[in-house]
Amino acid sequence: MIIAVLSDTHIPTRAKELPKKLVERLEQVDLILHAGDFVHRQVYEMLAGMKKIEAVAGNMDEDDLKIKLPSKKIIQAGEVRIGLVHGCGIPWDLIHRVPANFTKEKLNCIVYGHTHIPRNEVIDGRLYFNPGSPTDTIFSTANTFGILEINGTDIKAEIVKI
């Protein structure tokens, strides 16, 4: 299973549309995960029209998205359990705070956003994955998104620069 991982698309505040390279890659995946901050509901609807999407709300999303989408969720992708959350507060130590969203759940991976800083790191046997932002470089030097390839319980994770 191939999963595209997005967060912090911030449309229309940071860009008018998703980058072409990202849209082309979305055609090749089985599932889209979005860790919040679509900003505008039409971005969610466009992505949902392309592929199956699992998403959570972010702090910058419009109120109707915050009502529609949960703040966190768990996705079963084959034999892999993925926790999905946006994150909040100062970005610098978010990696230490996101696990608190899933204290009782046994997860192979936590996908989060908010920081706009890509991260692909295994800590204590669990993958922590932040795809960065495909439209904004306020805290990062490049626009990015992520790809997860799931094969049984194995996860291959990649940050893709745009």
Phi and psi in radians as a Rosetta constraint file:
Dihedral C 1 N 2 CA 2 C 2 CIRCULARHARMONIC -1.947 0.35
Dihedral N 2 CA 2 C 2 N 3 CIRCULARHARMONIC 2.224 0.35
Dihedral C 2 N 3 CA 3 C 3 CIRCULARHARMONIC -2.122 0.35
Dihedral N 3 CA 3 C 3 N 4 CIRCULARHARMONIC 2.230 0.35
Dihedral C 3 N 4 CA 4 C 4 CIRCULARHARMONIC -1.511 0.35
Dihedral N 4 CA 4 C 4 N 5 CIRCULARHARMONIC 2.376 0.35
Dihedral C 4 N 5 CA 5 C 5 CIRCULARHARMONIC -2.083 0.35
Dihedral N 5 CA 5 C 5 N 6 CIRCULARHARMONIC 2.133 0.35
Dihedral C 5 N 6 CA 6 C 6 CIRCULARHARMONIC -2.194 0.35
Dihedral N 6 CA 6 C 6 N 7 CIRCULARHARMONIC 2.742 0.35
Dihedral C 6 N 7 CA 7 C 7 CIRCULARHARMONIC -2.815 0.35
Dihedral N 7 CA 7 C 7 N 8 CIRCULARHARMONIC 2.782 0.35
Dihedral C 7 N 8 CA 8 C 8 CIRCULARHARMONIC 0.902 0.35
Dihedral N 8 CA 8 C 8 N 9 CIRCULARHARMONIC 0.875 0.35
Dihedral C 8 N 9 CA 9 C 9 CIRCULARHARMONIC -1.273 0.35
Dihedral N 9 CA 9 C 9 N 10 CIRCULARHARMONIC -0.503 0.35
Dihedral C 9 N 10 CA 10 C 10 CIRCULARHARMONIC 0.806 0.35
Dihedral N 10 CA 10 C 10 N 11 CIRCULARHARMONIC 0.896 0.35
Dihedral C 10 N 11 CA 11 C 11 CIRCULARHARMONIC -1.821 0.35
Dihedral N 11 CA 11 C 11 N 12 CIRCULARHARMONIC 2.217 0.35
Dihedral C 11 N 12 CA 12 C 12 CIRCULARHARMONIC -1.784 0.35
Dihedral N 12 CA 12 C 12 N 13 CIRCULARHARMONIC 0.229 0.35
Dihedral C 12 N 13 CA 13 C 13 CIRCULARHARMONIC -1.304 0.35
Dihedral N 13 CA 13 C 13 N 14 CIRCULARHARMONIC -0.557 0.35
Dihedral C 13 N 14 CA 14 C 14 CIRCULARHARMONIC -1.880 0.35
Dihedral N 14 CA 14 C 14 N 15 CIRCULARHARMONIC -0.390 0.35
Dihedral C 14 N 15 CA 15 C 15 CIRCULARHARMONIC -2.754 0.35
Dihedral N 15 CA 15 C 15 N 16 CIRCULARHARMONIC 2.774 0.35
Dihedral C 15 N 16 CA 16 C 16 CIRCULARHARMONIC -1.434 0.35
Dihedral N 16 CA 16 C 16 N 17 CIRCULARHARMONIC -0.466 0.35
Dihedral C 16 N 17 CA 17 C 17 CIRCULARHARMONIC -2.721 0.35
Dihedral N 17 CA 17 C 17 N 18 CIRCULARHARMONIC 2.934 0.35
Dihedral C 17 N 18 CA 18 C 18 CIRCULARHARMONIC -1.238 0.35
Dihedral N 18 CA 18 C 18 N 19 CIRCULARHARMONIC 2.546 0.35
Dihedral C 18 N 19 CA 19 C 19 CIRCULARHARMONIC -1.047 0.35
Dihedral N 19 CA 19 C 19 N 20 CIRCULARHARMONIC 2.519 0.35
Dihedral C 19 N 20 CA 20 C 20 CIRCULARHARMONIC -1.023 0.35
Dihedral N 20 CA 20 C 20 N 21 CIRCULARHARMONIC -0.719 0.35
Dihedral C 20 N 21 CA 21 C 21 CIRCULARHARMONIC -1.025 0.35
Dihedral N 21 CA 21 C 21 N 22 CIRCULARHARMONIC -0.691 0.35
Dihedral C 21 N 22 CA 22 C 22 CIRCULARHARMONIC -1.186 0.35
Dihedral N 22 CA 22 C 22 N 23 CIRCULARHARMONIC -0.831 0.35
Dihedral C 22 N 23 CA 23 C 23 CIRCULARHARMONIC -1.039 0.35
Dihedral N 23 CA 23 C 23 N 24 CIRCULARHARMONIC -0.721 0.35
Dihedral C 23 N 24 CA 24 C 24 CIRCULARHARMONIC -1.104 0.35
Dihedral N 24 CA 24 C 24 N 25 CIRCULARHARMONIC -0.686 0.35
Dihedral C 24 N 25 CA 25 C 25 CIRCULARHARMONIC -1.210 0.35
Dihedral N 25 CA 25 C 25 N 26 CIRCULARHARMONIC -0.567 0.35
Dihedral C 25 N 26 CA 26 C 26 CIRCULARHARMONIC -1.082 0.35
Dihedral N 26 CA 26 C 26 N 27 CIRCULARHARMONIC -0.467 0.35
Dihedral C 26 N 27 CA 27 C 27 CIRCULARHARMONIC -1.158 0.35
Dihedral N 27 CA 27 C 27 N 28 CIRCULARHARMONIC -0.327 0.35
Dihedral C 27 N 28 CA 28 C 28 CIRCULARHARMONIC -1.759 0.35
Dihedral N 28 CA 28 C 28 N 29 CIRCULARHARMONIC 0.047 0.35
Dihedral C 28 N 29 CA 29 C 29 CIRCULARHARMONIC -1.833 0.35
Dihedral N 29 CA 29 C 29 N 30 CIRCULARHARMONIC 2.877 0.35
Dihedral C 29 N 30 CA 30 C 30 CIRCULARHARMONIC -1.621 0.35
Dihedral N 30 CA 30 C 30 N 31 CIRCULARHARMONIC -0.454 0.35
Dihedral C 30 N 31 CA 31 C 31 CIRCULARHARMONIC -2.676 0.35
Dihedral N 31 CA 31 C 31 N 32 CIRCULARHARMONIC 2.592 0.35
Dihedral C 31 N 32 CA 32 C 32 CIRCULARHARMONIC -2.010 0.35
Dihedral N 32 CA 32 C 32 N 33 CIRCULARHARMONIC 2.267 0.35
Dihedral C 32 N 33 CA 33 C 33 CIRCULARHARMONIC -1.870 0.35
Dihedral N 33 CA 33 C 33 N 34 CIRCULARHARMONIC 2.341 0.35
Dihedral C 33 N 34 CA 34 C 34 CIRCULARHARMONIC -2.250 0.35
Dihedral N 34 CA 34 C 34 N 35 CIRCULARHARMONIC 2.126 0.35
Dihedral C 34 N 35 CA 35 C 35 CIRCULARHARMONIC -1.632 0.35
Dihedral N 35 CA 35 C 35 N 36 CIRCULARHARMONIC 0.579 0.35
Dihedral C 35 N 36 CA 36 C 36 CIRCULARHARMONIC 1.584 0.35
Dihedral N 36 CA 36 C 36 N 37 CIRCULARHARMONIC 2.949 0.35
Dihedral C 36 N 37 CA 37 C 37 CIRCULARHARMONIC 1.148 0.35
Dihedral N 37 CA 37 C 37 N 38 CIRCULARHARMONIC 0.869 0.35
Dihedral C 37 N 38 CA 38 C 38 CIRCULARHARMONIC -1.095 0.35
Dihedral N 38 CA 38 C 38 N 39 CIRCULARHARMONIC -0.734 0.35
Dihedral C 38 N 39 CA 39 C 39 CIRCULARHARMONIC 1.458 0.35
Dihedral N 39 CA 39 C 39 N 40 CIRCULARHARMONIC -1.051 0.35
Dihedral C 39 N 40 CA 40 C 40 CIRCULARHARMONIC -1.864 0.35
Dihedral N 40 CA 40 C 40 N 41 CIRCULARHARMONIC 2.371 0.35
Dihedral C 40 N 41 CA 41 C 41 CIRCULARHARMONIC -1.009 0.35
Dihedral N 41 CA 41 C 41 N 42 CIRCULARHARMONIC -0.543 0.35
Dihedral C 41 N 42 CA 42 C 42 CIRCULARHARMONIC -1.092 0.35
Dihedral N 42 CA 42 C 42 N 43 CIRCULARHARMONIC -0.463 0.35
Dihedral C 42 N 43 CA 43 C 43 CIRCULARHARMONIC -1.204 0.35
Dihedral N 43 CA 43 C 43 N 44 CIRCULARHARMONIC -0.770 0.35
Dihedral C 43 N 44 CA 44 C 44 CIRCULARHARMONIC -1.021 0.35
Dihedral N 44 CA 44 C 44 N 45 CIRCULARHARMONIC -0.836 0.35
Dihedral C 44 N 45 CA 45 C 45 CIRCULARHARMONIC -1.116 0.35
Dihedral N 45 CA 45 C 45 N 46 CIRCULARHARMONIC -0.661 0.35
Dihedral C 45 N 46 CA 46 C 46 CIRCULARHARMONIC -1.111 0.35
Dihedral N 46 CA 46 C 46 N 47 CIRCULARHARMONIC -0.810 0.35
Dihedral C 46 N 47 CA 47 C 47 CIRCULARHARMONIC -1.126 0.35
Dihedral N 47 CA 47 C 47 N 48 CIRCULARHARMONIC -0.702 0.35
Dihedral C 47 N 48 CA 48 C 48 CIRCULARHARMONIC -1.145 0.35
Dihedral N 48 CA 48 C 48 N 49 CIRCULARHARMONIC -0.466 0.35
Dihedral C 48 N 49 CA 49 C 49 CIRCULARHARMONIC -1.334 0.35
Dihedral N 49 CA 49 C 49 N 50 CIRCULARHARMONIC -0.306 0.35
Dihedral C 49 N 50 CA 50 C 50 CIRCULARHARMONIC -1.568 0.35
Dihedral N 50 CA 50 C 50 N 51 CIRCULARHARMONIC -0.801 0.35
Dihedral C 50 N 51 CA 51 C 51 CIRCULARHARMONIC -2.632 0.35
Dihedral N 51 CA 51 C 51 N 52 CIRCULARHARMONIC 2.926 0.35
Dihedral C 51 N 52 CA 52 C 52 CIRCULARHARMONIC -1.103 0.35
Dihedral N 52 CA 52 C 52 N 53 CIRCULARHARMONIC 2.398 0.35
Dihedral C 52 N 53 CA 53 C 53 CIRCULARHARMONIC -2.270 0.35
Dihedral N 53 CA 53 C 53 N 54 CIRCULARHARMONIC 2.448 0.35
Dihedral C 53 N 54 CA 54 C 54 CIRCULARHARMONIC -2.062 0.35
Dihedral N 54 CA 54 C 54 N 55 CIRCULARHARMONIC 2.242 0.35
Dihedral C 54 N 55 CA 55 C 55 CIRCULARHARMONIC -2.581 0.35
Dihedral N 55 CA 55 C 55 N 56 CIRCULARHARMONIC 2.757 0.35
Dihedral C 55 N 56 CA 56 C 56 CIRCULARHARMONIC -2.214 0.35
Dihedral N 56 CA 56 C 56 N 57 CIRCULARHARMONIC 2.822 0.35
Dihedral C 56 N 57 CA 57 C 57 CIRCULARHARMONIC -1.438 0.35
Dihedral N 57 CA 57 C 57 N 58 CIRCULARHARMONIC 2.609 0.35
Dihedral C 57 N 58 CA 58 C 58 CIRCULARHARMONIC -1.989 0.35
Dihedral N 58 CA 58 C 58 N 59 CIRCULARHARMONIC 2.976 0.35
Dihedral C 58 N 59 CA 59 C 59 CIRCULARHARMONIC -1.149 0.35
Dihedral N 59 CA 59 C 59 N 60 CIRCULARHARMONIC -0.400 0.35
Dihedral C 59 N 60 CA 60 C 60 CIRCULARHARMONIC -1.704 0.35
Dihedral N 60 CA 60 C 60 N 61 CIRCULARHARMONIC 0.028 0.35
Dihedral C 60 N 61 CA 61 C 61 CIRCULARHARMONIC -1.277 0.35
Dihedral N 61 CA 61 C 61 N 62 CIRCULARHARMONIC 2.628 0.35
Dihedral C 61 N 62 CA 62 C 62 CIRCULARHARMONIC -1.081 0.35
Dihedral N 62 CA 62 C 62 N 63 CIRCULARHARMONIC 2.714 0.35
Dihedral C 62 N 63 CA 63 C 63 CIRCULARHARMONIC -0.984 0.35
Dihedral N 63 CA 63 C 63 N 64 CIRCULARHARMONIC -0.665 0.35
Dihedral C 63 N 64 CA 64 C 64 CIRCULARHARMONIC -1.148 0.35
Dihedral N 64 CA 64 C 64 N 65 CIRCULARHARMONIC -0.543 0.35
Dihedral C 64 N 65 CA 65 C 65 CIRCULARHARMONIC -1.272 0.35
Dihedral N 65 CA 65 C 65 N 66 CIRCULARHARMONIC -0.660 0.35
Dihedral C 65 N 66 CA 66 C 66 CIRCULARHARMONIC -1.117 0.35
Dihedral N 66 CA 66 C 66 N 67 CIRCULARHARMONIC -0.531 0.35
Dihedral C 66 N 67 CA 67 C 67 CIRCULARHARMONIC -1.339 0.35
Dihedral N 67 CA 67 C 67 N 68 CIRCULARHARMONIC -0.726 0.35
Dihedral C 67 N 68 CA 68 C 68 CIRCULARHARMONIC -1.247 0.35
Dihedral N 68 CA 68 C 68 N 69 CIRCULARHARMONIC -0.718 0.35
Dihedral C 68 N 69 CA 69 C 69 CIRCULARHARMONIC -1.801 0.35
Dihedral N 69 CA 69 C 69 N 70 CIRCULARHARMONIC 2.517 0.35
Dihedral C 69 N 70 CA 70 C 70 CIRCULARHARMONIC -1.294 0.35
Dihedral N 70 CA 70 C 70 N 71 CIRCULARHARMONIC 2.944 0.35
Dihedral C 70 N 71 CA 71 C 71 CIRCULARHARMONIC -1.453 0.35
Dihedral N 71 CA 71 C 71 N 72 CIRCULARHARMONIC -0.373 0.35
Dihedral C 71 N 72 CA 72 C 72 CIRCULARHARMONIC -2.689 0.35
Dihedral N 72 CA 72 C 72 N 73 CIRCULARHARMONIC 2.758 0.35
Dihedral C 72 N 73 CA 73 C 73 CIRCULARHARMONIC -2.784 0.35
Dihedral N 73 CA 73 C 73 N 74 CIRCULARHARMONIC 2.876 0.35
Dihedral C 73 N 74 CA 74 C 74 CIRCULARHARMONIC -2.030 0.35
Dihedral N 74 CA 74 C 74 N 75 CIRCULARHARMONIC 2.313 0.35
Dihedral C 74 N 75 CA 75 C 75 CIRCULARHARMONIC -2.012 0.35
Dihedral N 75 CA 75 C 75 N 76 CIRCULARHARMONIC 2.296 0.35
Dihedral C 75 N 76 CA 76 C 76 CIRCULARHARMONIC -1.685 0.35
Dihedral N 76 CA 76 C 76 N 77 CIRCULARHARMONIC 2.006 0.35
Dihedral C 76 N 77 CA 77 C 77 CIRCULARHARMONIC -2.047 0.35
Dihedral N 77 CA 77 C 77 N 78 CIRCULARHARMONIC 1.646 0.35
Dihedral C 77 N 78 CA 78 C 78 CIRCULARHARMONIC 1.128 0.35
Dihedral N 78 CA 78 C 78 N 79 CIRCULARHARMONIC -2.157 0.35
Dihedral C 78 N 79 CA 79 C 79 CIRCULARHARMONIC -1.629 0.35
Dihedral N 79 CA 79 C 79 N 80 CIRCULARHARMONIC 0.083 0.35
Dihedral C 79 N 80 CA 80 C 80 CIRCULARHARMONIC -1.830 0.35
Dihedral N 80 CA 80 C 80 N 81 CIRCULARHARMONIC 2.351 0.35
Dihedral C 80 N 81 CA 81 C 81 CIRCULARHARMONIC -1.857 0.35
Dihedral N 81 CA 81 C 81 N 82 CIRCULARHARMONIC 2.178 0.35
Dihedral C 81 N 82 CA 82 C 82 CIRCULARHARMONIC -2.057 0.35
Dihedral N 82 CA 82 C 82 N 83 CIRCULARHARMONIC 2.197 0.35
Dihedral C 82 N 83 CA 83 C 83 CIRCULARHARMONIC -1.546 0.35
Dihedral N 83 CA 83 C 83 N 84 CIRCULARHARMONIC 2.331 0.35
Dihedral C 83 N 84 CA 84 C 84 CIRCULARHARMONIC -2.144 0.35
Dihedral N 84 CA 84 C 84 N 85 CIRCULARHARMONIC 2.188 0.35
Dihedral C 84 N 85 CA 85 C 85 CIRCULARHARMONIC -2.661 0.35
Dihedral N 85 CA 85 C 85 N 86 CIRCULARHARMONIC 2.688 0.35
Dihedral C 85 N 86 CA 86 C 86 CIRCULARHARMONIC -1.412 0.35
Dihedral N 86 CA 86 C 86 N 87 CIRCULARHARMONIC -0.940 0.35
Dihedral C 86 N 87 CA 87 C 87 CIRCULARHARMONIC 1.830 0.35
Dihedral N 87 CA 87 C 87 N 88 CIRCULARHARMONIC 2.866 0.35
Dihedral C 87 N 88 CA 88 C 88 CIRCULARHARMONIC -2.740 0.35
Dihedral N 88 CA 88 C 88 N 89 CIRCULARHARMONIC 2.931 0.35
Dihedral C 88 N 89 CA 89 C 89 CIRCULARHARMONIC 1.435 0.35
Dihedral N 89 CA 89 C 89 N 90 CIRCULARHARMONIC -2.874 0.35
Dihedral C 89 N 90 CA 90 C 90 CIRCULARHARMONIC -1.114 0.35
Dihedral N 90 CA 90 C 90 N 91 CIRCULARHARMONIC 2.454 0.35
Dihedral C 90 N 91 CA 91 C 91 CIRCULARHARMONIC -1.333 0.35
Dihedral N 91 CA 91 C 91 N 92 CIRCULARHARMONIC -0.357 0.35
Dihedral C 91 N 92 CA 92 C 92 CIRCULARHARMONIC -1.142 0.35
Dihedral N 92 CA 92 C 92 N 93 CIRCULARHARMONIC -0.583 0.35
Dihedral C 92 N 93 CA 93 C 93 CIRCULARHARMONIC -2.077 0.35
Dihedral N 93 CA 93 C 93 N 94 CIRCULARHARMONIC 0.393 0.35
Dihedral C 93 N 94 CA 94 C 94 CIRCULARHARMONIC -1.036 0.35
Dihedral N 94 CA 94 C 94 N 95 CIRCULARHARMONIC -0.594 0.35
Dihedral C 94 N 95 CA 95 C 95 CIRCULARHARMONIC -0.978 0.35
Dihedral N 95 CA 95 C 95 N 96 CIRCULARHARMONIC -0.509 0.35
Dihedral C 95 N 96 CA 96 C 96 CIRCULARHARMONIC -1.497 0.35
Dihedral N 96 CA 96 C 96 N 97 CIRCULARHARMONIC -0.272 0.35
Dihedral C 96 N 97 CA 97 C 97 CIRCULARHARMONIC -1.770 0.35
Dihedral N 97 CA 97 C 97 N 98 CIRCULARHARMONIC -0.451 0.35
Dihedral C 97 N 98 CA 98 C 98 CIRCULARHARMONIC -1.087 0.35
Dihedral N 98 CA 98 C 98 N 99 CIRCULARHARMONIC -0.577 0.35
Dihedral C 98 N 99 CA 99 C 99 CIRCULARHARMONIC -1.049 0.35
Dihedral N 99 CA 99 C 99 N 100 CIRCULARHARMONIC -0.456 0.35
Dihedral C 99 N 100 CA 100 C 100 CIRCULARHARMONIC -1.091 0.35
Dihedral N 100 CA 100 C 100 N 101 CIRCULARHARMONIC -0.323 0.35
Dihedral C 100 N 101 CA 101 C 101 CIRCULARHARMONIC -1.296 0.35
Dihedral N 101 CA 101 C 101 N 102 CIRCULARHARMONIC -0.283 0.35
Dihedral C 101 N 102 CA 102 C 102 CIRCULARHARMONIC -2.367 0.35
Dihedral N 102 CA 102 C 102 N 103 CIRCULARHARMONIC 0.953 0.35
Dihedral C 102 N 103 CA 103 C 103 CIRCULARHARMONIC -1.268 0.35
Dihedral N 103 CA 103 C 103 N 104 CIRCULARHARMONIC -0.486 0.35
Dihedral C 103 N 104 CA 104 C 104 CIRCULARHARMONIC -1.798 0.35
Dihedral N 104 CA 104 C 104 N 105 CIRCULARHARMONIC -0.115 0.35
Dihedral C 104 N 105 CA 105 C 105 CIRCULARHARMONIC -1.668 0.35
Dihedral N 105 CA 105 C 105 N 106 CIRCULARHARMONIC 2.439 0.35
Dihedral C 105 N 106 CA 106 C 106 CIRCULARHARMONIC -1.577 0.35
Dihedral N 106 CA 106 C 106 N 107 CIRCULARHARMONIC 1.950 0.35
Dihedral C 106 N 107 CA 107 C 107 CIRCULARHARMONIC -2.167 0.35
Dihedral N 107 CA 107 C 107 N 108 CIRCULARHARMONIC 2.585 0.35
Dihedral C 107 N 108 CA 108 C 108 CIRCULARHARMONIC -1.551 0.35
Dihedral N 108 CA 108 C 108 N 109 CIRCULARHARMONIC -0.418 0.35
Dihedral C 108 N 109 CA 109 C 109 CIRCULARHARMONIC -2.675 0.35
Dihedral N 109 CA 109 C 109 N 110 CIRCULARHARMONIC 2.499 0.35
Dihedral C 109 N 110 CA 110 C 110 CIRCULARHARMONIC -2.088 0.35
Dihedral N 110 CA 110 C 110 N 111 CIRCULARHARMONIC 2.149 0.35
Dihedral C 110 N 111 CA 111 C 111 CIRCULARHARMONIC -1.809 0.35
Dihedral N 111 CA 111 C 111 N 112 CIRCULARHARMONIC 2.280 0.35
Dihedral C 111 N 112 CA 112 C 112 CIRCULARHARMONIC -2.512 0.35
Dihedral N 112 CA 112 C 112 N 113 CIRCULARHARMONIC 2.978 0.35
Dihedral C 112 N 113 CA 113 C 113 CIRCULARHARMONIC -2.313 0.35
Dihedral N 113 CA 113 C 113 N 114 CIRCULARHARMONIC -2.329 0.35
Dihedral C 113 N 114 CA 114 C 114 CIRCULARHARMONIC 1.314 0.35
Dihedral N 114 CA 114 C 114 N 115 CIRCULARHARMONIC -0.724 0.35
Dihedral C 114 N 115 CA 115 C 115 CIRCULARHARMONIC -1.426 0.35
Dihedral N 115 CA 115 C 115 N 116 CIRCULARHARMONIC -0.376 0.35
Dihedral C 115 N 116 CA 116 C 116 CIRCULARHARMONIC 1.170 0.35
Dihedral N 116 CA 116 C 116 N 117 CIRCULARHARMONIC 0.128 0.35
Dihedral C 116 N 117 CA 117 C 117 CIRCULARHARMONIC -1.845 0.35
Dihedral N 117 CA 117 C 117 N 118 CIRCULARHARMONIC 2.046 0.35
Dihedral C 117 N 118 CA 118 C 118 CIRCULARHARMONIC -1.130 0.35
Dihedral N 118 CA 118 C 118 N 119 CIRCULARHARMONIC 2.504 0.35
Dihedral C 118 N 119 CA 119 C 119 CIRCULARHARMONIC -2.580 0.35
Dihedral N 119 CA 119 C 119 N 120 CIRCULARHARMONIC 2.383 0.35
Dihedral C 119 N 120 CA 120 C 120 CIRCULARHARMONIC -2.487 0.35
Dihedral N 120 CA 120 C 120 N 121 CIRCULARHARMONIC 1.576 0.35
Dihedral C 120 N 121 CA 121 C 121 CIRCULARHARMONIC -2.505 0.35
Dihedral N 121 CA 121 C 121 N 122 CIRCULARHARMONIC 2.388 0.35
Dihedral C 121 N 122 CA 122 C 122 CIRCULARHARMONIC -1.698 0.35
Dihedral N 122 CA 122 C 122 N 123 CIRCULARHARMONIC 2.187 0.35
Dihedral C 122 N 123 CA 123 C 123 CIRCULARHARMONIC -2.214 0.35
Dihedral N 123 CA 123 C 123 N 124 CIRCULARHARMONIC 2.145 0.35
Dihedral C 123 N 124 CA 124 C 124 CIRCULARHARMONIC 0.901 0.35
Dihedral N 124 CA 124 C 124 N 125 CIRCULARHARMONIC 0.724 0.35
Dihedral C 124 N 125 CA 125 C 125 CIRCULARHARMONIC 1.406 0.35
Dihedral N 125 CA 125 C 125 N 126 CIRCULARHARMONIC 0.049 0.35
Dihedral C 125 N 126 CA 126 C 126 CIRCULARHARMONIC -2.049 0.35
Dihedral N 126 CA 126 C 126 N 127 CIRCULARHARMONIC 2.332 0.35
Dihedral C 126 N 127 CA 127 C 127 CIRCULARHARMONIC -1.382 0.35
Dihedral N 127 CA 127 C 127 N 128 CIRCULARHARMONIC 2.244 0.35
Dihedral C 127 N 128 CA 128 C 128 CIRCULARHARMONIC -1.909 0.35
Dihedral N 128 CA 128 C 128 N 129 CIRCULARHARMONIC 2.109 0.35
Dihedral C 128 N 129 CA 129 C 129 CIRCULARHARMONIC -2.309 0.35
Dihedral N 129 CA 129 C 129 N 130 CIRCULARHARMONIC 2.088 0.35
Dihedral C 129 N 130 CA 130 C 130 CIRCULARHARMONIC -2.113 0.35
Dihedral N 130 CA 130 C 130 N 131 CIRCULARHARMONIC 2.082 0.35
Dihedral C 130 N 131 CA 131 C 131 CIRCULARHARMONIC -1.347 0.35
Dihedral N 131 CA 131 C 131 N 132 CIRCULARHARMONIC -0.069 0.35
Dihedral C 131 N 132 CA 132 C 132 CIRCULARHARMONIC 1.313 0.35
Dihedral N 132 CA 132 C 132 N 133 CIRCULARHARMONIC -2.692 0.35
Dihedral C 132 N 133 CA 133 C 133 CIRCULARHARMONIC -2.222 0.35
Dihedral N 133 CA 133 C 133 N 134 CIRCULARHARMONIC 2.326 0.35
Dihedral C 133 N 134 CA 134 C 134 CIRCULARHARMONIC -1.399 0.35
Dihedral N 134 CA 134 C 134 N 135 CIRCULARHARMONIC -0.080 0.35
Dihedral C 134 N 135 CA 135 C 135 CIRCULARHARMONIC -2.267 0.35
Dihedral N 135 CA 135 C 135 N 136 CIRCULARHARMONIC -0.153 0.35
Dihedral C 135 N 136 CA 136 C 136 CIRCULARHARMONIC -2.376 0.35
Dihedral N 136 CA 136 C 136 N 137 CIRCULARHARMONIC 2.423 0.35
Dihedral C 136 N 137 CA 137 C 137 CIRCULARHARMONIC -2.149 0.35
Dihedral N 137 CA 137 C 137 N 138 CIRCULARHARMONIC 0.571 0.35
Dihedral C 137 N 138 CA 138 C 138 CIRCULARHARMONIC -1.050 0.35
Dihedral N 138 CA 138 C 138 N 139 CIRCULARHARMONIC -0.649 0.35
Dihedral C 138 N 139 CA 139 C 139 CIRCULARHARMONIC -2.045 0.35
Dihedral N 139 CA 139 C 139 N 140 CIRCULARHARMONIC 0.101 0.35
Dihedral C 139 N 140 CA 140 C 140 CIRCULARHARMONIC -2.395 0.35
Dihedral N 140 CA 140 C 140 N 141 CIRCULARHARMONIC 2.822 0.35
Dihedral C 140 N 141 CA 141 C 141 CIRCULARHARMONIC -1.621 0.35
Dihedral N 141 CA 141 C 141 N 142 CIRCULARHARMONIC -0.109 0.35
Dihedral C 141 N 142 CA 142 C 142 CIRCULARHARMONIC -2.550 0.35
Dihedral N 142 CA 142 C 142 N 143 CIRCULARHARMONIC 2.665 0.35
Dihedral C 142 N 143 CA 143 C 143 CIRCULARHARMONIC -1.432 0.35
Dihedral N 143 CA 143 C 143 N 144 CIRCULARHARMONIC 2.393 0.35
Dihedral C 143 N 144 CA 144 C 144 CIRCULARHARMONIC -2.541 0.35
Dihedral N 144 CA 144 C 144 N 145 CIRCULARHARMONIC 2.847 0.35
Dihedral C 144 N 145 CA 145 C 145 CIRCULARHARMONIC -2.526 0.35
Dihedral N 145 CA 145 C 145 N 146 CIRCULARHARMONIC 3.101 0.35
Dihedral C 145 N 146 CA 146 C 146 CIRCULARHARMONIC -2.188 0.35
Dihedral N 146 CA 146 C 146 N 147 CIRCULARHARMONIC 2.761 0.35
Dihedral C 146 N 147 CA 147 C 147 CIRCULARHARMONIC -2.277 0.35
Dihedral N 147 CA 147 C 147 N 148 CIRCULARHARMONIC 2.269 0.35
Dihedral C 147 N 148 CA 148 C 148 CIRCULARHARMONIC -1.983 0.35
Dihedral N 148 CA 148 C 148 N 149 CIRCULARHARMONIC 2.285 0.35
Dihedral C 148 N 149 CA 149 C 149 CIRCULARHARMONIC -1.966 0.35
Dihedral N 149 CA 149 C 149 N 150 CIRCULARHARMONIC 2.080 0.35
Dihedral C 149 N 150 CA 150 C 150 CIRCULARHARMONIC -1.835 0.35
Dihedral N 150 CA 150 C 150 N 151 CIRCULARHARMONIC 2.215 0.35
Dihedral C 150 N 151 CA 151 C 151 CIRCULARHARMONIC -2.415 0.35
Dihedral N 151 CA 151 C 151 N 152 CIRCULARHARMONIC 1.786 0.35
Dihedral C 151 N 152 CA 152 C 152 CIRCULARHARMONIC 1.132 0.35
Dihedral N 152 CA 152 C 152 N 153 CIRCULARHARMONIC -2.123 0.35
Dihedral C 152 N 153 CA 153 C 153 CIRCULARHARMONIC -1.742 0.35
Dihedral N 153 CA 153 C 153 N 154 CIRCULARHARMONIC 0.027 0.35
Dihedral C 153 N 154 CA 154 C 154 CIRCULARHARMONIC -1.464 0.35
Dihedral N 154 CA 154 C 154 N 155 CIRCULARHARMONIC 2.417 0.35
Dihedral C 154 N 155 CA 155 C 155 CIRCULARHARMONIC -2.165 0.35
Dihedral N 155 CA 155 C 155 N 156 CIRCULARHARMONIC 2.137 0.35
Dihedral C 155 N 156 CA 156 C 156 CIRCULARHARMONIC -1.825 0.35
Dihedral N 156 CA 156 C 156 N 157 CIRCULARHARMONIC 2.123 0.35
Dihedral C 156 N 157 CA 157 C 157 CIRCULARHARMONIC -2.042 0.35
Dihedral N 157 CA 157 C 157 N 158 CIRCULARHARMONIC 2.407 0.35
Dihedral C 157 N 158 CA 158 C 158 CIRCULARHARMONIC -2.439 0.35
Dihedral N 158 CA 158 C 158 N 159 CIRCULARHARMONIC 2.358 0.35
Dihedral C 158 N 159 CA 159 C 159 CIRCULARHARMONIC -1.661 0.35
Dihedral N 159 CA 159 C 159 N 160 CIRCULARHARMONIC 2.224 0.35
Dihedral C 159 N 160 CA 160 C 160 CIRCULARHARMONIC -1.900 0.35
Dihedral N 160 CA 160 C 160 N 161 CIRCULARHARMONIC 2.105 0.35
Dihedral C 160 N 161 CA 161 C 161 CIRCULARHARMONIC -1.408 0.35
Dihedral N 161 CA 161 C 161 N 162 CIRCULARHARMONIC 2.465 0.35
